[in-house]
Amino acid sequence: MRQQENTKQLFRLIEENPTLRILPLVDTECVPSDDYNSWVAQWGTARIEEIWEDNNYERIFQKSYDFDDLVLKVMDEHDLNEEEAEKIVNNFTWEKVIVVKIHP
């Protein structure tokens, strides 16, 4: 039943936002080793999120989760106050996407 609710939510977001990229976020427990070529998982929740991909950090940041940490990094790296760092982080090239969590 939960899986059906999650997929309905995903389809609704896709219908309402057809131009947004869909970004699956795979839980680390889904792929615990490289012994196999495939794995089985479930659709989790879906939501609209802003992300920022940075090659220097080799990861994808989610604005709703990572904004404060990025502000602290910018403050430390450039010796700025919080307000100045927030302006810089807000000006990163954030991309609006549909995030879908994938669970084991």
C-alpha positions, 0 to 999 in steps of 0.5 A: 500500500505504501509503495502505491502511495509513493508512486502516485505522489511521484506521478503527480509531481511529474505531471505538475512539473514535466520539465524537471529532471527526476533524481533518484536518491539510492539508500546505501543499504540498497547496494551494500557490495559490488558482488552483483550486477543488480539489486532490488529496492522500493520507491520511497517518497518523492518531493521537489528539491533544489540541488547543487552539483559540485565537482570539487566536493564530488557530491550533490547537495540538497538545499533543504538539508545542506544549506547551513553546512554550505554556509559554514564551509564558505564562511571558513574557506573565505573568512566571511560573516554569515550574511555574506556566506548566505548570499554566496550560497544562495547564488550557487547554480541550484537546480530544481528537481524531483527527488525520489528516495529509493529504499531497500 
